[in-house]
Amino acid sequence: MRHPPRSGLLVVLGAAAALVGTAVVPVVTASGATPACTVEYSVTSTWDTGFQGSVNITNNRAALSSWSLTFDFGAGQKLTQGWNAKWSQSGTTVTAANESYNGSLGTGASVGAGFIASRSGSNPVPASFKLNGTTCNVDAEPTPTPTPQPTDPPAPEAGAPALHVSGNKLVDSGGATRRLLGVNRSGGEFACVQGNGIWDGPVDDASVKAIADWKVNTVRIPLNEECWLGLSHIKPEYAGANYTAAVKSLVAKVKAHGMTPIVELHWSWGQYTGNSAGCSDVHASCQKPMPDMQYSPAFWTSVANTFKGDQAVVFDLFNEPYPDRATSTAAQAWTCWRDGGNCPGIGYEVAGMQDLIDAVRATGAKNVILAGGLAYSNDLSQWLTYKPNDPAGNLAAAWHIYNFNSCSSETCWNSTLAPVAAQVPLVAGEIGENTCAHSFVDRVMKWFDDRSLSYLGWTWNTWNCATGPSLISGYDGTPTAFGIGLRDHLRAIG
């Protein structure tokens, strides 16, 4: 978020994608009688390495209070994510079990659910479907055989978990999936460089507990590279060892309350006066279009060395890249984003995402890394094409969304986010709106909840929400009209 200073999955997926006709499993019975259940299986879009499918289930017998659909993939397809059901796969067998809100399935009632899967060749329609052990699309079997329930997932770790990437999920050391749901705690990026302290407002244990009381499990902590590195123009009481100690202390408090800390490079060095410049200052006093080679790799080397023994800490490489505002083509912007160097329109040597990943991994740190895309992290359209290499295999995509961003509709989310989320974990590191209400973030949270993805509200600071989305009016956790939406939602699903 460029906060005020304090002093296009039912989609066409790019050129390689093609919508295909709906493939519906026919209903076949021996006697013409209505089958016990019917399932329509549809492939709604496909691309080189995957496809999107859906199932529509109709119950034609006695009402059900819960349901579980099973079918088998026949050509090595692998389920990667799904919505409107609890999806899982064991071997070739795929299971879709009801969510808490759609378990009731009356006589003649129907329910739909969707999924994304990978493929490497042919994509045949499954041969048969079973609903609670009864074969669908044929005459009812006289004695249905109950389908064994899927093995319960491992119990989540207590406290702040050590995290790693598994497929397109974040999981703890026991293999349990973890969603990052929480808030941003702004201040560490600007107060120090402005000579006003290290944080904006209190960061004592009581104020951190107030965050946890919203059923938050993650806190994102924006930082300033010049303050962390202790450059000479920063007041010494707010720089170097003092600044680092303050960050370590806040990280420890966040973890002590069972929450995941995300440390993030927000403001950085480098003079930029081009399109959409936030300031003309060479110092780290505003959001720059890209991190700099002068200090950013050194910042991440130091941060990684500080936290590399603790995989409960997540690294967010750079707040909101926008090289697309400086360059003339998307290819130039994405190349700059990944590779850095002398980027068109940017007057300082850029550190690309690959440079920063290399700096982190060279320390031996295996922490999960987040990398946001272009357009202030709102554009992930070519993130997979330009995805940097992470030798640790712990890279996730970061995305930011506000009601005034370009990609602010479900249509855009379906076309650009869903393919990314099908391959890597996706974390909406900032969600917000400047309306002092929460109708927009309600839509965002629903879309992400339907896909079991992660999101964090901007911001846990007592600002005027009309000039920058603010979740609270007091550090005791008193919400603004905007913050009520996030607080009540997290408490409801927590």
ZIWO-V154328 format. One record per residue. SS is DSSP state (h for helix, s for strand, l for the rest). Layout:
BEGIN
{{SS} {SS}}
END
This chain:
BEGIN
{{l} {l} {l} {l} {l} {l} {l} {l} {l} {l} {l} {l} {l} {l} {l} {l} {l} {s} {l} {l} {l} {l} {l} {l} {l} {l} {l} {l} {l} {l} {l} {l} {l} {l} {l} {l} {s} {s} {s} {s} {s} {s} {s} {s} {s} {s} {s} {l} {l} {s} {s} {s} {s} {s} {s} {s} {s} {s} {s} {l} {l} {l} {l} {s} {l} {l} {l} {s} {s} {s} {s} {s} {l} {l} {l} {l} {l} {s} {s} {s} {s} {s} {s} {l} {l} {s} {s} {s} {s} {s} {l} {l} {s} {s} {s} {s} {s} {l} {l} {l} {l} {l} {l} {l} {s} {l} {l} {l} {l} {s} {s} {s} {s} {s} {s} {s} {s} {s} {l} {l} {l} {l} {l} {l} {l} {l} {l} {l} {s} {s} {s} {l} {l} {s} {s} {l} {l} {l} {l} {l} {l} {l} {l} {l} {l} {l} {l} {l} {l} {l} {l} {l} {l} {l} {l} {l} {l} {l} {l} {l} {l} {l} {l} {s} {s} {s} {l} {l} {s} {s} {s} {l} {l} {l} {l} {l} {s} {l} {l} {l} {s} {s} {s} {s} {l} {l} {l} {l} {l} {l} {l} {l} {l} {l} {l} {l} {l} {l} {l} {l} {l} {l} {l} {l} {h} {h} {h} {h} {h} {h} {h} {h} {l} {l} {l} {l} {l} {s} {s} {s} {s} {s} {s} {s} {h} {h} {h} {h} {h} {l} {l} {l} {l} {l} {l} {h} {h} {h} {l} {h} {h} {h} {h} {h} {h} {h} {h} {h} {h} {h} {h} {h} {h} {h} {h} {h} {l} {l} {l} {s} {s} {s} {s} {s} {s} {s} {s} {l} {l} {l} {l} {l} {l} {l} {l} {l} {l} {l} {l} {l} {l} {l} {l} {l} {l} {l} {l} {l} {l} {l} {l} {s} {l} {l} {l} {h} {h} {h} {h} {h} {h} {h} {h} {h} {h} {h} {h} {l} {l} {l} {l} {l} {l} {s} {s} {s} {l} {l} {l} {l} {l} {l} {h} {h} {h} {l} {l} {l} {l} {h} {h} {h} {h} {h} {h} {h} {h} {h} {h} {l} {s} {l} {l} {l} {l} {l} {l} {l} {l} {s} {l} {l} {h} {h} {h} {h} {h} {h} {h} {h} {h} {h} {l} {l} {l} {l} {l} {l} {s} {s} {s} {s} {l} {h} {h} {h} {h} {l} {s} {l} {l} {l} {l} {l} {l} {l} {l} {l} {l} {l} {l} {l} {l} {l} {s} {s} {s} {s} {s} {s} {s} {s} {l} {l} {l} {l} {l} {l} {l} {h} {h} {h} {h} {h} {h} {h} {h} {h} {h} {h} {h} {l} {l} {l} {l} {s} {s} {s} {s} {s} {s} {s} {l} {l} {l} {l} {l} {l} {h} {h} {h} {h} {h} {h} {h} {h} {h} {h} {h} {h} {l} {l} {l} {s} {s} {s} {s} {l} {l} {l} {l} {l} {l} {l} {l} {l} {l} {l} {l} {l} {l} {s} {l} {l} {l} {l} {l} {l} {s} {l} {h} {h} {h} {h} {h} {h} {h} {h} {h} {h} {h} {h} {h} {l}}
END
